[in-house]
């Protein structure tokens, strides 16, 4: 049995959302928050506009795209786009993990628009070439948080498309290159790559998306919190900081702090590099460790944020799914009890295993310090299994 490691991660937070705060974060950074003030006051609106403007700068959003802060996190932003923009033409939905399947449910059960659904098991992508991106609207996830699988690029989307693309990018934005020329609606939340607080979503619209909003009237009722137009025109105030409902000004200040931190470390390229370095460390550990493997099948689709792992030890696999699940749970519980890794279990609907967040706010050194603990915890669980036999 391996020895209990001596070194420990400085920060044990490897959750896939809310994610680790950025290095150096402290509550003092929020002392300038517009607390106790209306979000519609001059100060409140200025803070919201600052968050939007910094998002454009750091994420390198094209100048003619609108950026809005919306309620209900990334889910609210995706559903806002679906409820207001779909129904004009056939819809294609790509789903290979839990969140993509939610958009299928929305389209089928709520909007009842009978989409063309492209499913794939956890760990793989559907055949993207089978999606008619030329003529139809497309809803897809850039990076599957629950599966550790991402689309490798935007090449599969037609450059001369007639429909719109709605991209859930909540675990990709700020960590992976995004094909802005292939995206009409992009959504994400503050609590992922930037390590901000939860409950707020970001809705980014291309000029083509705005044109769809202003020309299309949905056949179904649109809730107030989803409405983006009035009198057939875009409500421009939403994209200047006049939010649909009341945001948390404390969370807004925290998001502003994350964006300032991003600028201080070198901007978007530096954020990409940090996530890439973290993921590379995990991939190298997996490559030299026989008992663990990637849930993602194709290395070209490996996520560099939510890296999903599965037990690969043949002795454990031979004992069946229940033993595999118990082994994964045992590792998670042991490391949480030791205080060296928190919230690293697989997503509840995903295959049993582990999930390590590698986004830009995580330090590579903390991951390197974690790997011996993972090996140690596995050895502990394997020994229990042997004794039980």
N, C-alpha and C positions, 0 to 999 in steps of 0.2 A: 504494500500500500504506500502511495506517495506521501511524503512529509507535508505537514501543514505549512503553507507558504508564510514567509515572514513579511514581505513587502505587501502593501495594500494600495488599491486605487485611492488617490487623493479625494476624488469625488465618485461615489458609488452609483450615481444616477444614470442608468442606461435605459430608461423608459422610452418608448416610442411615442409618447405624447400624454400629458405635457412632458417635454424633453428638458434635459439639463439646462440650467441657466448658463449664460456665457461666462468664460473665465473672468474673474474679477468682479462679478456681479455683486451688488449689495443694495440694501434698502435705501441707502442714502442717495442712490441714483434717482430715486423717485420723489425726492423732496420738492421738486418743482412742479409736481402734478397739480392740475386744476381741480383740487378736491373741494367739494361743497359749492361748486360753481355750475351753472347750467352749461350743458354742452352746446347750447345755442348762443351763449354769451360770446363776446368778441374773443376772449381768451380761449374758451372752449373750442370754438371753430378754428382758431389759429393752431391749436394743438392737433386737431384732427387733420387739418390741411398739411401740417408739418409731417405727420405720419404718412400721408399720401405722397407728398413730394419726396420724402426720403425713400419710400418704397420704389418710386420711379427711378431714382438715382442708383440705389444699391442693386436692384433687380434688373436694371437696364431695360426698363419697359419702353417700347417705342413711344415717341412724342405724341402720336395721334391716337393712342389708346387711352381710354378712361380708366381710372382706378377708384373704386369705392369701398368704404368700410360698411359691412352689412352684418346683420344679426345671425346667430346660430352657427357660428364657426364655418368650416369648409362645407359641411353638409348643407347648411342654409344657403350658402352661395351657389352650390351646384343646383339645388332644387329651385332656387330663384330663377336661374337661367333656364332650366327645363320648363318650369311653369309658364314663363313669359315668352319663350322663343320657339318652342317646339309645336308641331302640328301642321306646319305649312307643307312639309314633304316627308317622305319616308325617313325613319330614324334607325340608325345602326348603333347598337350598344355593345361594347367590348367588355367582357367580365371574366376575370381570372382569380378573383378573391372576393372577400366579403363586401368591400365597399362598391366595387363594380356591380355586384349582384344587387345592391340596394338601388342602383340607378335602373337596373332592369325591372325591379319591383315597382319603382315609381312609374316607369313608362307603361308597364303592363296593367298593374292593378289600380293605380291612381289616375293617370292620364288616359289610360285605355287606348293607346295609339298603335298597339300591335307592332312593336319594333322588330327589326331583324337582329337577333341576339347571337353573339359570337362568344361562346364560353370555352374555357380551358380549365383543367385541374390546377390546383395550387402547385406552383413551381414552374409552370409553363405559360406561354402566351398563346392566345388563339391565332389562327392564320390571318394576319393583318392584311394580306393581299386579297383576301376574300371580302373585305369591307369596301363597299362602293363609296369611296370618299369623293368621287367626282360629282355624283348627282344627289347624294343624300346627306342629311345631317348626321353627325357622329358624336356620341358621348363616350368618353374613355378616361381611364386613369393613367397618368404618365408613370407613376411609380406605385406599385401595389404595396401599401404599408404592411398588410397582413401576410403577404407571400414573399416579400423580398425580390420581386420581379418587376423590372421596368421595361418600357419600350426603349430600344436602343437609340432611336432618333425619330425625326418626323418625316423621313423619306417616303414612308408608306402613304402619306396624305397627299392627295392630288394638289398640285400648285394652282391649277385652274378650276378648283372646286366651285360648285354652284351652291351647295349647302353651307352650313356653319359647323364648326367643330367646338365642342364643349369639353374642356380638359380639366379634370380634377388633378391638380398638381401639388396637393398639400404636403407630400413627402418628397417632392422634387424641387420645388421653388427654393432658390438660393443654394442648392447643392448640385444640381445637374443642369447642363446646357438645355435651354428650351427653344424650340423652333418657332419663334414668334410669327414667322411668315406662314405657318401652318395652323395657327391657333386663333380662334375668334373669341372664345371665352376661356379665361384661365382663373381658377380659384385656388385659394390656399388659406391656411389658418396660421395665427401667430405662434402657436405653441409647438410647432415642429422644428424645422431647421434653425429658426432664430431663437428658440427657447423662450418665447414670450408667454403670456398668460392666455388662457382659453376663453371660449365663448364668442369671439369675434372672427368674422371671415373677411376675406378680400375678394372682390369681384373685379376682374380686369376685362375690359371690352374693346375689341377691335372696331374700326369704323364699319365693318361688315355686320358685326353684331348689333351695333347701334341702328343700322339701316333695317335689320330684321325687326328689332323692337318697335321702330316707328312705322313699319309697314304691315305688321302682323297683329291680328287680334285673336287671342286664344279662344278656343271653343268652350273652355271650362272656366269656372270662377277662379280669380287670382286673389289670394289673401292680401291684406293691406301691406304686410311686411315684405311681400314679394314684388310689389308694384314699382316699376322703374320708369313708367311713362305717365303722362297726364295730357289728355287732349291729343293723343297721337304723337307727342313729342317727349324725348328723353327728359327726365327730371335731372337737369344738370347739377343742381345743388348737391345731390348725393355724392357726386364725384369731385366736390370741392370741400367736403367735410360736413355737409348738412345731412347727418345720418337719418335713416328711416325711424329708428327708435333710439332710446337712450343708451349710449355706451358707457362702460366703466372708464372713467377718466384716469383711474389708477392703472388699469390695464393698458390704456393708450400710452401713458407715460413710460410704462415698461417696454412697450413695443418700440417707442422712439429711442429708448436707451439701447435696445438690441441693434437697431439700425445704425446708431452712432458707433457702437462697438464694431459693427461690420466695416464701417468706413475706416476705423482706426487700425484694423488689421490688414487692410488692403483691398476692401471691396469685394465684388462678386468673384473675381478670379481667386482671391485668397479663400473665400468660403468654399468654393469648389475644391480647391487644393486640400483644405482641411478635411472635408468629408472623404475625398479620395484617399488620403493618407490613412485615415481611420479604417476605411473599408479594406485597404490593402493589408493592413496589419491583421485584420480578422481573417482575410483570405489566406494569408501566409500561415497563420496558426492552424486553420482548418487543413491546409495542405500537408502539414507535418503531424497531424493528430488523427490517428486511425478511428477513434470512437465517435467522431463528429463529422457531419457533412452539410452541404448546402441544400436547402429546400429547392432553390432555383436550379433548374436542370442545365441551362445554357449559360456559360460564363458571360456571353455578350449581353445577357439580361440581368446580371447580378446588380442589385441595388447597392448604392454607396451610402444609404441612410439606414433604413430598417433592414438589417441583414438577418434573414431567417435561417435557422439551423435545425437539423434533425439528428437524432441518434443514429449512428451508423455501425455500432458495435455488433458483430454477427451473433454473439451469445445472447445479447439483449433482444435483438430482432427475432431470434428463433423462438422466444417465449411469447410473442404475440403483442398486439396493440396495447392491451391493458398494462403490460409490463413496461413497454416503451413509455407510455404516458406517465406511469408511476415513477419511472427513472427520471424523466424530465422534471416532473413536479418536485421530486426529492432534491435535485440539483438546485432548482430555483429557491426552495425553502431553506436549504442549507446555507446558501450564499446570502440570502436576505437575513437569516439569523446571525450570520457572521458580520453583517453590515458592510460587505464588500461589493455586492451587486443587488440593486433593487429593481423590481418590475421587469425581469428579463424573460418571463414566460411567453410562449407563443400566444398569438391572438386566439380568443376563445373558439372561433369557428375554424381555425387553421389546424393542420396536422400537429400532433404533439411535438414539442421541441423547445428551442430557445430563440429569443429575438434580441439582438444587440443593436441599440441605436448608435449610429456612427456619424450623425449630422455634425455640422460645423462647430457647435458649442461643446462637443466632447473633445477631450485631449487624448492624443494617441498614447501618451504615457500611461493614462489610466486604463486603457484597453490592454496594453502590454502587461500591466500589473495584474489585470484580471485573469489572464489566460492560465497561469499556474493554479489559481483558485478553482477555475472550471475543471481542470484536470484532477485536482485534489477531490473536489466534490463528486466527480464521476467515479473516482476510485472508491470513495466512501459508499456510494450507492451500489456499486458493483460488488463490493464486499458483503453488503447486506443481502444482496440477491444470492450470493454463494452460500451464505449461512442459512438462508431460508430453504435452500435446496437440500 
